[in-house]
């Protein structure tokens, strides 16, 4: 940090002495080196010794360097740093402000975080999702050791923040998550929030979060983890509609894992809940998924009935994308029943809609299925 600093015969001996006292630990050296621009090396060594008795043989050098750096912080900054120990991975500035020090203005909070970075107690990573902050493992472990073990404020605020982050968009009928960057960056803290929520009565919040996290878990091939979380929360007392969301997620995961009977039961229970609460759009959306499960299970009659009911609903609503999916499942179940002409007709209609909407992968696959149905029906 000091371009004027250089190593000569005199300073080399002092540097060697300081590094030896720090056992050559890189993080401890970095914490001490930040004072080079303001203090002589001998003075830094003296401050370390006076602060934590570093000259004693039983004192751990890294712990002493960390404690010394904490002692030199302003009280507010020290309390902020201690509060950041609640994070299990990297975190955004928004998360730190909301969880650790929401009473301080954003400008003052940002300045405090910059000071912690400058003190080498917090590091910054710049990725696709923006700046992420974290403390290296030895620093975080020390912060946990000297924190207040009786305080539940920070863990509860932490859990609430990350459960809300994971559950964002819970009312989205189609459950689409286009950008998983934030979830992926925060997954260690989301997992900690799920655990805390399950053990501290935040069951509805956990169920909402898991309902939305299904897409993340599936795209990262964590199907069994998703199922494990869902089984735990579904064993809790939940708001009926929230239970419906969780059952839908349970059904989706079970379908991917090939557990069609479990998937069917979960979807059927979810549909019953949404129908009881006059949430027809949700019931019909899950009915479409159920028709796919029936198709995978060879229950073609039930699958065709479910798909046709869904098709009537989405056609009335004028939802062309949903109509294409419904026609696909009508065709698939008709195909399974041996009704090749019906299967070809609806598959072809679905392929045209997918093509119109620019969903070319779906259009190509569905068109190939229509061609197969037509061939088997004798229509070359």
Secondary structure, 3 states (H helix, E strand, C coil): CCCCCCCCHHHHHHHHHHHHHCCCCHHHHHHHHCCCCCCCHHHHHHHHHHHHCCCCCCCCHHHHHHHHHHHCCCHHHHHHHHHHHHCCCCECHHHHHHHHCCCCCHHHHHHHHHHHHHCCCCEEEEECCEEEEECCHHHHHHHHHHCCCCCCHHHHHHHHHHHHHHHCCCCCCCCCCCCCHHHHHCHHHHHHHHHHHHHCCCHHHHHHHHHHHHHHHHHCCCHHHHHHHHHHHHCCCCCHHHHHHHHHHHHHHHHHCCCHHHHHHHHHHHHHHHHHCCCHHHHHHHHHHHHHHHHHCCCHHHHHHHHHHHHHHHHHHCCHHHHHHHHHHHHHHHHHCCCHHHHHHHHHHHHHHHHHCCCHHHHHHHHHHHHHHHHHCCCC
